[in-house]
Structure formats: C-alpha cells, structure tokens
Amino acid sequence: MKATVTATTKRRINAPSHHRQRKPHTVSLVAMPPPPPELSGAASREWVRIGSRAVALGVMPDLDLQVFSAYCVAVGDLADVRAGWVLEGRPATVMRPSGQREHPTIQTLRTIGLDVLRYASALGLTPRSRKSLAVEIGAVETPPAAGKPRRPDPADKYFLDD
C-alpha cells in the first residue's frame, strides 16, 4: 500500500521545526518494574532508589526506561571504577618514561561522572533540569527552630513565589 502525500502533509513536513506540533508523551508509569538482571549491584540500587521516587512524582514516562537504564549502568560503572581505584590506594599519578602523568583511572572517573550527569540531566534529576520540569524532588521545607524567627534571606526574592 502506497502512502499518499497531500498538500497538507507537505506543508507539515516542510514547516520549520518550531511550527511542528508534537504531542508530549504523558503516560507515566504506575509502578517501577524490577531492575533488569544485567545491572550490577550499585546500578540495581540506583534503579530502585531513584526509580521509585520518580514514579511517585509521576515524572517517569514508560519511554524513559531505556535512558534510565543507561543512567543506572553509568552509576554502577562509576561505583565499580571508584572501588577499584580506592583498592589501588587512590593513586593520583603514574610514572611514564616521559615523566609523571595523571593516573588513567582519574580520567575514567571524570568521563563516567560526566556521563552520569548528562543522563541525570536528561531525566530531570538535576536541579537545573527539574526547574524546566517544574518539579522539585524531595522539596520539604524545614520549619524554623522553635522560638527562633527565620532571618530574611536576600536571595528569597529570586527563588520564592509570593
């Protein structure tokens, strides 16, 4: 069966990207599925820890599970590499024929850490990305200590809604 291309379809396809309307995917998970068996211990713990909170807030669409799985794998890798580095005695440098250089594990930790940050940002797990989602995870305002009035904070005018 051949698809028919009408004038309306051509206009929609050729329209600038800011004119194309995409319907947001709003199907949130009701319950977090168990972690996939291929996840390591640290990755599985992160799956349960963050996944349950995201589902409770209704910000974990079913389409985000692959990205969330990649995030958990990166967190597990970071924990594994860090544990190996600690077992080596946390070396900062390594001796090469050309002189001392930064230990390769430090660069690996830095790279995996950036990956974790990118995935977390994509999932709305960083403060900046949550701001765009208008969701604050764990936002519980602590009451001031008994008998002590709260001092005014000059930054409140920028962050608090009146």
Contacts in CASP RR format, 6 or more apart in sequence:
PFRMAT RR
TARGET T0000
AUTHOR 0000-0000-0000
METHOD contacts of the structure
MODEL  1
MKATVTATTKRRINAPSHHRQRKPHTVSLVAMPPPPPELSGAASREWVRI
GSRAVALGVMPDLDLQVFSAYCVAVGDLADVRAGWVLEGRPATVMRPSGQ
REHPTIQTLRTIGLDVLRYASALGLTPRSRKSLAVEIGAVETPPAAGKPR
RPDPADKYFLDD
12 20 0 8 1.000
25 61 0 8 1.000
25 63 0 8 1.000
26 61 0 8 1.000
27 61 0 8 1.000
27 62 0 8 1.000
27 63 0 8 1.000
28 55 0 8 1.000
28 58 0 8 1.000
28 59 0 8 1.000
28 60 0 8 1.000
28 61 0 8 1.000
28 62 0 8 1.000
29 55 0 8 1.000
29 58 0 8 1.000
29 60 0 8 1.000
29 61 0 8 1.000
29 62 0 8 1.000
29 65 0 8 1.000
30 55 0 8 1.000
31 55 0 8 1.000
32 47 0 8 1.000
32 48 0 8 1.000
32 51 0 8 1.000
32 52 0 8 1.000
32 54 0 8 1.000
32 55 0 8 1.000
32 60 0 8 1.000
33 65 0 8 1.000
35 43 0 8 1.000
35 44 0 8 1.000
35 47 0 8 1.000
35 48 0 8 1.000
35 72 0 8 1.000
36 47 0 8 1.000
36 69 0 8 1.000
39 47 0 8 1.000
39 69 0 8 1.000
39 72 0 8 1.000
39 73 0 8 1.000
39 76 0 8 1.000
40 73 0 8 1.000
40 76 0 8 1.000
40 77 0 8 1.000
40 79 0 8 1.000
40 80 0 8 1.000
41 76 0 8 1.000
42 75 0 8 1.000
42 76 0 8 1.000
42 78 0 8 1.000
42 79 0 8 1.000
42 80 0 8 1.000
43 72 0 8 1.000
43 73 0 8 1.000
43 75 0 8 1.000
43 76 0 8 1.000
43 77 0 8 1.000
43 79 0 8 1.000
44 72 0 8 1.000
46 71 0 8 1.000
46 72 0 8 1.000
46 75 0 8 1.000
46 76 0 8 1.000
47 68 0 8 1.000
47 69 0 8 1.000
47 72 0 8 1.000
50 68 0 8 1.000
50 71 0 8 1.000
50 72 0 8 1.000
50 125 0 8 1.000
51 60 0 8 1.000
51 68 0 8 1.000
53 137 0 8 1.000
53 138 0 8 1.000
54 60 0 8 1.000
54 68 0 8 1.000
54 123 0 8 1.000
54 125 0 8 1.000
54 137 0 8 1.000
57 135 0 8 1.000
57 137 0 8 1.000
59 124 0 8 1.000
59 133 0 8 1.000
59 135 0 8 1.000
60 68 0 8 1.000
64 123 0 8 1.000
67 119 0 8 1.000
67 122 0 8 1.000
67 123 0 8 1.000
68 119 0 8 1.000
68 123 0 8 1.000
70 119 0 8 1.000
71 116 0 8 1.000
71 119 0 8 1.000
71 120 0 8 1.000
71 122 0 8 1.000
71 123 0 8 1.000
71 125 0 8 1.000
74 112 0 8 1.000
74 113 0 8 1.000
74 115 0 8 1.000
74 116 0 8 1.000
74 119 0 8 1.000
75 116 0 8 1.000
77 112 0 8 1.000
78 109 0 8 1.000
78 112 0 8 1.000
78 113 0 8 1.000
78 116 0 8 1.000
81 105 0 8 1.000
81 108 0 8 1.000
81 109 0 8 1.000
81 112 0 8 1.000
82 109 0 8 1.000
84 105 0 8 1.000
85 91 0 8 1.000
85 103 0 8 1.000
85 105 0 8 1.000
85 106 0 8 1.000
85 109 0 8 1.000
88 105 0 8 1.000
91 103 0 8 1.000
91 105 0 8 1.000
92 102 0 8 1.000
92 103 0 8 1.000
92 106 0 8 1.000
93 100 0 8 1.000
93 101 0 8 1.000
93 102 0 8 1.000
93 103 0 8 1.000
94 100 0 8 1.000
94 101 0 8 1.000
94 102 0 8 1.000
94 103 0 8 1.000
94 104 0 8 1.000
95 101 0 8 1.000
117 126 0 8 1.000
120 126 0 8 1.000
120 129 0 8 1.000
121 128 0 8 1.000
121 129 0 8 1.000
122 129 0 8 1.000
123 129 0 8 1.000
124 130 0 8 1.000
124 132 0 8 1.000
124 133 0 8 1.000
124 135 0 8 1.000
125 137 0 8 1.000
130 136 0 8 1.000
130 137 0 8 1.000
144 150 0 8 1.000
END
